């Protein structure tokens, strides 16, 4: 079960990554983070979910730039599966 604190932390992750990766569109970063966060929907221990989401998103963006739309190799949807 997700609580309000986790939602706030995910929003903070998005803000940090937008600042860290200024070449990426904020919408693409948000989409990527939200899709990665969805992968943890069934996690029973929630304490570290925001940290794990941030790490996965950093790795995904660090591998290659992301695109907001499309299904190509650099789309947010594809990067969220890495």
Beta strands, then each sheet from edge to edge (+ up, - down):
end
